[in-house]
Amino acid sequence: MSDETRDSNGAVLADGDNVTVIKDLKVKGTSSTIKRGTLVKGIRLTGNPDEVECRVEKIKGLVLRTEFLKKA
């Protein structure tokens, strides 16, 4: 198993990459939903290859699973 962080299509992700959400996602703890097609700019990698940290709209420190992202 590699430690590379990959998106839903298998492209390698790096710090600062821009990604697109491929599925509507409900955000736990808030009433907001991240819509499919939303561009997320400047992701940060975490220690877990299945997750990235990002900031969407007004939600800071959001952690998204890479299976719902594709590189923009």
C-alpha positions as CSV (number, residue, x, y, z in Angstrom):
1,M,0.0,0.0,0.0
2,S,1.4,3.4,-1.0
3,D,1.3,6.5,1.1
4,E,0.4,8.7,-1.9
5,T,-2.8,10.6,-1.7
6,R,-4.9,9.9,-4.8
7,D,-8.3,11.3,-6.0
8,S,-11.2,9.2,-7.2
9,N,-9.6,8.8,-10.7
10,G,-6.2,7.8,-9.3
11,A,-4.4,11.1,-9.9
12,V,-1.8,11.9,-7.3
13,L,-2.7,14.9,-5.1
14,A,-0.2,17.4,-3.6
15,D,-0.4,20.3,-1.1
16,G,-2.0,23.3,-2.7
17,D,-3.8,21.4,-5.5
18,N,-7.3,22.4,-6.6
19,V,-10.0,19.7,-6.6
20,T,-13.6,19.4,-7.6
21,V,-16.3,17.6,-5.5
22,I,-18.0,14.8,-7.5
23,K,-20.9,14.2,-5.2
24,D,-23.2,16.4,-3.0
25,L,-21.8,16.1,0.5
26,K,-23.6,17.0,3.7
27,V,-21.3,18.6,6.3
28,K,-21.7,17.2,9.8
29,G,-22.5,19.7,12.5
30,T,-23.8,22.3,10.0
31,S,-26.9,22.7,7.9
32,S,-24.9,23.3,4.8
33,T,-24.2,21.0,1.8
34,I,-21.2,21.0,-0.5
35,K,-22.7,20.7,-4.0
36,R,-21.4,18.5,-6.8
37,G,-19.0,20.5,-9.0
38,T,-17.7,22.8,-6.2
39,L,-14.1,23.8,-6.8
40,V,-12.0,23.5,-3.6
41,K,-8.8,25.5,-3.8
42,G,-5.5,24.9,-2.0
43,I,-6.0,21.5,-0.3
44,R,-3.7,20.4,2.5
45,L,-2.6,16.7,2.9
46,T,-3.2,15.0,6.2
47,G,-1.3,12.0,7.5
48,N,-4.0,9.8,6.2
49,P,-3.8,9.1,2.4
50,D,-7.7,8.8,2.2
51,E,-8.3,12.4,3.5
52,V,-7.5,16.0,2.7
53,E,-8.0,19.1,4.7
54,C,-9.5,22.2,3.0
55,R,-11.6,25.3,3.4
56,V,-15.0,25.5,1.6
57,E,-17.1,28.7,1.6
58,K,-17.1,29.7,5.3
59,I,-16.2,26.3,6.8
60,K,-12.6,26.1,8.0
61,G,-10.6,23.0,8.7
62,L,-13.0,20.7,6.8
63,V,-11.7,17.2,6.1
64,L,-12.9,15.5,2.9
65,R,-12.5,11.9,1.8
66,T,-10.5,11.6,-1.4
67,E,-13.0,9.2,-2.9
68,F,-15.4,12.2,-3.5
69,L,-12.8,14.4,-5.1
70,K,-11.1,14.7,-8.5
71,K,-8.2,16.9,-9.5
72,A,-9.1,20.1,-11.2
